[in-house]
Amino acid sequence: MSKLSLDQRSKLMELSFKKQYLNVVEASVYTGFTPKYIYQLVHKGEIPYYKPTGRKLFFKIEDLDQWISASKHKSVNEIYLDFENGTSSL
């Protein structure tokens, strides 16, 4: 697959935001990962996806957002505030 120009990426992102489900190329633009890496994540079972026909992959934008948010690493300041508030899980 050839690399997308900035204009093509911009148009694809604009279209993607109007949709609820994205294909692999759209999901790669949305997340910033390459399509190859998206396929690797699917193969490893590390990313949520839909496969209604048994062939083509789809990704729900909401699922991608939740998946990305689930991997948040707290800043030192957030850890300190948790400790100060007694909500630290240490």
PyMOL commands that place a pseudoatom at each C-alpha (Angstrom):
pseudoatom trace, name=CA, resn=MET, resi=1, chain=A, elem=C, hetatm=0, pos=[0.000, 0.000, 0.000]
pseudoatom trace, name=CA, resn=SER, resi=2, chain=A, elem=C, hetatm=0, pos=[1.374, 3.417, -0.911]
pseudoatom trace, name=CA, resn=LYS, resi=3, chain=A, elem=C, hetatm=0, pos=[1.768, 6.164, 1.613]
pseudoatom trace, name=CA, resn=LEU, resi=4, chain=A, elem=C, hetatm=0, pos=[-1.083, 8.642, 1.825]
pseudoatom trace, name=CA, resn=SER, resi=5, chain=A, elem=C, hetatm=0, pos=[-0.412, 12.306, 1.202]
pseudoatom trace, name=CA, resn=LEU, resi=6, chain=A, elem=C, hetatm=0, pos=[-1.263, 14.828, 3.894]
pseudoatom trace, name=CA, resn=ASP, resi=7, chain=A, elem=C, hetatm=0, pos=[-4.309, 15.925, 1.880]
pseudoatom trace, name=CA, resn=GLN, resi=8, chain=A, elem=C, hetatm=0, pos=[-5.493, 12.322, 1.486]
pseudoatom trace, name=CA, resn=ARG, resi=9, chain=A, elem=C, hetatm=0, pos=[-5.018, 11.667, 5.217]
pseudoatom trace, name=CA, resn=SER, resi=10, chain=A, elem=C, hetatm=0, pos=[-6.942, 14.833, 6.042]
pseudoatom trace, name=CA, resn=LYS, resi=11, chain=A, elem=C, hetatm=0, pos=[-9.864, 13.857, 3.794]
pseudoatom trace, name=CA, resn=LEU, resi=12, chain=A, elem=C, hetatm=0, pos=[-9.867, 10.330, 5.190]
pseudoatom trace, name=CA, resn=MET, resi=13, chain=A, elem=C, hetatm=0, pos=[-9.939, 11.654, 8.771]
pseudoatom trace, name=CA, resn=GLU, resi=14, chain=A, elem=C, hetatm=0, pos=[-12.803, 13.984, 7.896]
pseudoatom trace, name=CA, resn=LEU, resi=15, chain=A, elem=C, hetatm=0, pos=[-14.777, 11.088, 6.420]
pseudoatom trace, name=CA, resn=SER, resi=16, chain=A, elem=C, hetatm=0, pos=[-13.906, 8.812, 9.345]
pseudoatom trace, name=CA, resn=PHE, resi=17, chain=A, elem=C, hetatm=0, pos=[-15.367, 11.195, 11.906]
pseudoatom trace, name=CA, resn=LYS, resi=18, chain=A, elem=C, hetatm=0, pos=[-18.734, 10.972, 10.144]
pseudoatom trace, name=CA, resn=LYS, resi=19, chain=A, elem=C, hetatm=0, pos=[-18.770, 7.185, 10.419]
pseudoatom trace, name=CA, resn=GLN, resi=20, chain=A, elem=C, hetatm=0, pos=[-19.344, 4.892, 13.382]
pseudoatom trace, name=CA, resn=TYR, resi=21, chain=A, elem=C, hetatm=0, pos=[-17.204, 2.034, 12.048]
pseudoatom trace, name=CA, resn=LEU, resi=22, chain=A, elem=C, hetatm=0, pos=[-13.819, 2.288, 10.339]
pseudoatom trace, name=CA, resn=ASN, resi=23, chain=A, elem=C, hetatm=0, pos=[-12.019, -0.124, 8.024]
pseudoatom trace, name=CA, resn=VAL, resi=24, chain=A, elem=C, hetatm=0, pos=[-8.335, -0.995, 8.548]
pseudoatom trace, name=CA, resn=VAL, resi=25, chain=A, elem=C, hetatm=0, pos=[-6.962, 1.953, 6.559]
pseudoatom trace, name=CA, resn=GLU, resi=26, chain=A, elem=C, hetatm=0, pos=[-9.297, 4.418, 8.294]
pseudoatom trace, name=CA, resn=ALA, resi=27, chain=A, elem=C, hetatm=0, pos=[-8.448, 2.927, 11.705]
pseudoatom trace, name=CA, resn=SER, resi=28, chain=A, elem=C, hetatm=0, pos=[-4.747, 3.261, 10.933]
pseudoatom trace, name=CA, resn=VAL, resi=29, chain=A, elem=C, hetatm=0, pos=[-5.181, 6.940, 10.061]
pseudoatom trace, name=CA, resn=TYR, resi=30, chain=A, elem=C, hetatm=0, pos=[-7.350, 7.473, 13.147]
pseudoatom trace, name=CA, resn=THR, resi=31, chain=A, elem=C, hetatm=0, pos=[-4.849, 5.843, 15.523]
pseudoatom trace, name=CA, resn=GLY, resi=32, chain=A, elem=C, hetatm=0, pos=[-1.647, 6.809, 13.733]
pseudoatom trace, name=CA, resn=PHE, resi=33, chain=A, elem=C, hetatm=0, pos=[-0.584, 3.156, 13.419]
pseudoatom trace, name=CA, resn=THR, resi=34, chain=A, elem=C, hetatm=0, pos=[0.236, 1.512, 10.108]
pseudoatom trace, name=CA, resn=PRO, resi=35, chain=A, elem=C, hetatm=0, pos=[-2.298, -0.898, 8.615]
pseudoatom trace, name=CA, resn=LYS, resi=36, chain=A, elem=C, hetatm=0, pos=[0.277, -3.668, 9.100]
pseudoatom trace, name=CA, resn=TYR, resi=37, chain=A, elem=C, hetatm=0, pos=[0.456, -2.928, 12.829]
pseudoatom trace, name=CA, resn=ILE, resi=38, chain=A, elem=C, hetatm=0, pos=[-3.358, -2.838, 13.060]
pseudoatom trace, name=CA, resn=TYR, resi=39, chain=A, elem=C, hetatm=0, pos=[-3.435, -6.345, 11.534]
pseudoatom trace, name=CA, resn=GLN, resi=40, chain=A, elem=C, hetatm=0, pos=[-0.802, -7.478, 14.053]
pseudoatom trace, name=CA, resn=LEU, resi=41, chain=A, elem=C, hetatm=0, pos=[-2.880, -6.146, 16.947]
pseudoatom trace, name=CA, resn=VAL, resi=42, chain=A, elem=C, hetatm=0, pos=[-5.935, -7.980, 15.585]
pseudoatom trace, name=CA, resn=HIS, resi=43, chain=A, elem=C, hetatm=0, pos=[-3.959, -11.207, 15.206]
pseudoatom trace, name=CA, resn=LYS, resi=44, chain=A, elem=C, hetatm=0, pos=[-2.717, -10.951, 18.815]
pseudoatom trace, name=CA, resn=GLY, resi=45, chain=A, elem=C, hetatm=0, pos=[-6.227, -10.135, 20.069]
pseudoatom trace, name=CA, resn=GLU, resi=46, chain=A, elem=C, hetatm=0, pos=[-5.029, -6.842, 21.516]
pseudoatom trace, name=CA, resn=ILE, resi=47, chain=A, elem=C, hetatm=0, pos=[-7.497, -4.506, 19.807]
pseudoatom trace, name=CA, resn=PRO, resi=48, chain=A, elem=C, hetatm=0, pos=[-11.305, -4.744, 19.633]
pseudoatom trace, name=CA, resn=TYR, resi=49, chain=A, elem=C, hetatm=0, pos=[-12.680, -5.356, 16.154]
pseudoatom trace, name=CA, resn=TYR, resi=50, chain=A, elem=C, hetatm=0, pos=[-15.720, -6.587, 14.227]
pseudoatom trace, name=CA, resn=LYS, resi=51, chain=A, elem=C, hetatm=0, pos=[-15.698, -9.089, 11.391]
pseudoatom trace, name=CA, resn=PRO, resi=52, chain=A, elem=C, hetatm=0, pos=[-19.338, -9.401, 10.223]
pseudoatom trace, name=CA, resn=THR, resi=53, chain=A, elem=C, hetatm=0, pos=[-18.690, -11.306, 7.006]
pseudoatom trace, name=CA, resn=GLY, resi=54, chain=A, elem=C, hetatm=0, pos=[-15.765, -13.309, 8.293]
pseudoatom trace, name=CA, resn=ARG, resi=55, chain=A, elem=C, hetatm=0, pos=[-13.376, -11.413, 6.029]
pseudoatom trace, name=CA, resn=LYS, resi=56, chain=A, elem=C, hetatm=0, pos=[-13.335, -7.626, 6.266]
pseudoatom trace, name=CA, resn=LEU, resi=57, chain=A, elem=C, hetatm=0, pos=[-12.387, -5.992, 9.563]
pseudoatom trace, name=CA, resn=PHE, resi=58, chain=A, elem=C, hetatm=0, pos=[-14.161, -3.030, 11.113]
pseudoatom trace, name=CA, resn=PHE, resi=59, chain=A, elem=C, hetatm=0, pos=[-13.375, -0.957, 14.175]
pseudoatom trace, name=CA, resn=LYS, resi=60, chain=A, elem=C, hetatm=0, pos=[-15.866, 1.096, 16.153]
pseudoatom trace, name=CA, resn=ILE, resi=61, chain=A, elem=C, hetatm=0, pos=[-14.481, 4.560, 16.898]
pseudoatom trace, name=CA, resn=GLU, resi=62, chain=A, elem=C, hetatm=0, pos=[-15.803, 4.409, 20.456]
pseudoatom trace, name=CA, resn=ASP, resi=63, chain=A, elem=C, hetatm=0, pos=[-13.987, 1.077, 21.016]
pseudoatom trace, name=CA, resn=LEU, resi=64, chain=A, elem=C, hetatm=0, pos=[-10.733, 2.499, 19.657]
pseudoatom trace, name=CA, resn=ASP, resi=65, chain=A, elem=C, hetatm=0, pos=[-11.011, 5.517, 21.957]
pseudoatom trace, name=CA, resn=GLN, resi=66, chain=A, elem=C, hetatm=0, pos=[-11.654, 3.280, 24.982]
pseudoatom trace, name=CA, resn=TRP, resi=67, chain=A, elem=C, hetatm=0, pos=[-8.809, 0.947, 24.002]
pseudoatom trace, name=CA, resn=ILE, resi=68, chain=A, elem=C, hetatm=0, pos=[-6.387, 3.864, 23.717]
pseudoatom trace, name=CA, resn=SER, resi=69, chain=A, elem=C, hetatm=0, pos=[-7.607, 5.428, 26.991]
pseudoatom trace, name=CA, resn=ALA, resi=70, chain=A, elem=C, hetatm=0, pos=[-7.250, 2.125, 28.868]
pseudoatom trace, name=CA, resn=SER, resi=71, chain=A, elem=C, hetatm=0, pos=[-3.485, 2.245, 28.406]
pseudoatom trace, name=CA, resn=LYS, resi=72, chain=A, elem=C, hetatm=0, pos=[-3.025, 5.572, 30.171]
pseudoatom trace, name=CA, resn=HIS, resi=73, chain=A, elem=C, hetatm=0, pos=[0.079, 5.935, 32.292]
pseudoatom trace, name=CA, resn=LYS, resi=74, chain=A, elem=C, hetatm=0, pos=[-0.224, 8.405, 35.142]
pseudoatom trace, name=CA, resn=SER, resi=75, chain=A, elem=C, hetatm=0, pos=[2.123, 11.339, 35.375]
pseudoatom trace, name=CA, resn=VAL, resi=76, chain=A, elem=C, hetatm=0, pos=[4.339, 11.736, 38.430]
pseudoatom trace, name=CA, resn=ASN, resi=77, chain=A, elem=C, hetatm=0, pos=[2.079, 14.591, 39.541]
pseudoatom trace, name=CA, resn=GLU, resi=78, chain=A, elem=C, hetatm=0, pos=[-1.056, 12.383, 39.319]
pseudoatom trace, name=CA, resn=ILE, resi=79, chain=A, elem=C, hetatm=0, pos=[0.658, 9.645, 41.326]
pseudoatom trace, name=CA, resn=TYR, resi=80, chain=A, elem=C, hetatm=0, pos=[1.711, 12.196, 43.946]
pseudoatom trace, name=CA, resn=LEU, resi=81, chain=A, elem=C, hetatm=0, pos=[-1.831, 13.611, 44.173]
pseudoatom trace, name=CA, resn=ASP, resi=82, chain=A, elem=C, hetatm=0, pos=[-3.260, 10.087, 44.540]
pseudoatom trace, name=CA, resn=PHE, resi=83, chain=A, elem=C, hetatm=0, pos=[-0.788, 9.433, 47.339]
pseudoatom trace, name=CA, resn=GLU, resi=84, chain=A, elem=C, hetatm=0, pos=[-1.642, 12.727, 49.049]
pseudoatom trace, name=CA, resn=ASN, resi=85, chain=A, elem=C, hetatm=0, pos=[-5.389, 11.997, 48.784]
pseudoatom trace, name=CA, resn=GLY, resi=86, chain=A, elem=C, hetatm=0, pos=[-4.961, 8.467, 50.076]
pseudoatom trace, name=CA, resn=THR, resi=87, chain=A, elem=C, hetatm=0, pos=[-6.218, 6.951, 46.809]
pseudoatom trace, name=CA, resn=SER, resi=88, chain=A, elem=C, hetatm=0, pos=[-2.891, 5.441, 45.825]
pseudoatom trace, name=CA, resn=SER, resi=89, chain=A, elem=C, hetatm=0, pos=[-2.957, 1.743, 45.011]
pseudoatom trace, name=CA, resn=LEU, resi=90, chain=A, elem=C, hetatm=0, pos=[0.650, 1.193, 46.169]
for i in range(1, 90): cmd.bond("trace and resi %d" % i, "trace and resi %d" % (i + 1))
show_as sticks, trace
zoom trace
